Amino acid sequence: MKNIDCEIYIKQLISFFENNPGDLMELIGNSNQDMFFELVEKQVLENQKGEDGLELTKKQIIDIVLILTKDRDQEKIESFIMKGPYGNIFLN
């Protein structure tokens, strides 16, 4: 169950990124914004249960961004590998 502090923190975070879309693009790139905010909300609710406070740590933000960009990085890696008749060729 959400409390008022969680809702306020999440709404302020969302409004910050809506007012500064360049910062959001710099953080998550072309990833899904809605998924980012869902993961942030989930993490804030988990933080509420702990004793450290609601605020996201740098590590938590990095973990969220890694979850969002995981599939995109896999596509990049696969685009550098060309399959040939004698095996894989790495195009670096």
Secondary structure, DSSP 8 states (H G I E B T S, - for coil): ---HHHHHHHHHHHHHHHH-HHHHHHHHTTS-HHHHHHHHHHHHHHHHHSSS-SS--HHHHHHHHHHHHHHHHHHHHHHTEEEETTEEEE--
